[in-house]
Amino acid sequence: MDNTNNLRRVFHKMIIAIFLLSIVGCGVKKNPYYEDKTPKGDKNIVFHLKNKQ
C-alpha cells in the first residue's frame, strides 16, 4: 500500500512538472540585438542582409 502511494506521488509530480515546463518553455527571450555596423562578408562568404524596419 505504501509503495503504491509513493508511485502515485512520483507520477503526479512528474505530470505537474511536465505541465509547468510546457507552459514556461525555455525562458524569456529578449528582442534581437542589432549592431550599427554589420560585416558585408568575407573573402569566402557574402552576406545578404535585410534592411531594418
N, C-alpha and C positions, 0 to 999 in steps of 0.2 A: 504494500500500500504506500509506503514512504517513497519507494523508487518510482512509482507511478506519478506521485505528486511532484517529485524532483524533475522527472522527464517533462511533465506538463508545464512546469515553471520555465524550464530552459526553452522549450518550444515556443511558448508565448513571448518570452523575452526576445527570442530571435525574430519573431514576426514583427514585434514592435520596433526593434532596431532596424530591420529592413525597410519598414514603412517610413520611419523617420528619415533614414538616409535617402529614400527615394524622393521625399518632399524637399529636403535641404539641397540635395545634389552635391556638386563638388565644391560649393562655396560661392561667395560673391565675387563676381568678375568685374574688373574695372573697365572703363572705357579705353579704347585703343590709344596708344601713345604715338603721336606723330612728331618726327623730328623736322626742324626747319629745312635743313639741308640733307637730302637723301642722295645716296650714291646713284649715279646713272648706269653704272655697270662696271664690268671688269674686262680684262682682255679676252676672257673666255665666256663671259656671261653678259647679256644685255637685259636690263630690267624694263618692263613695260608698266609704268606707274600710272594709276588713275589720279585725276585731279581731286583735291579735297573739295567738298561741297559745304 
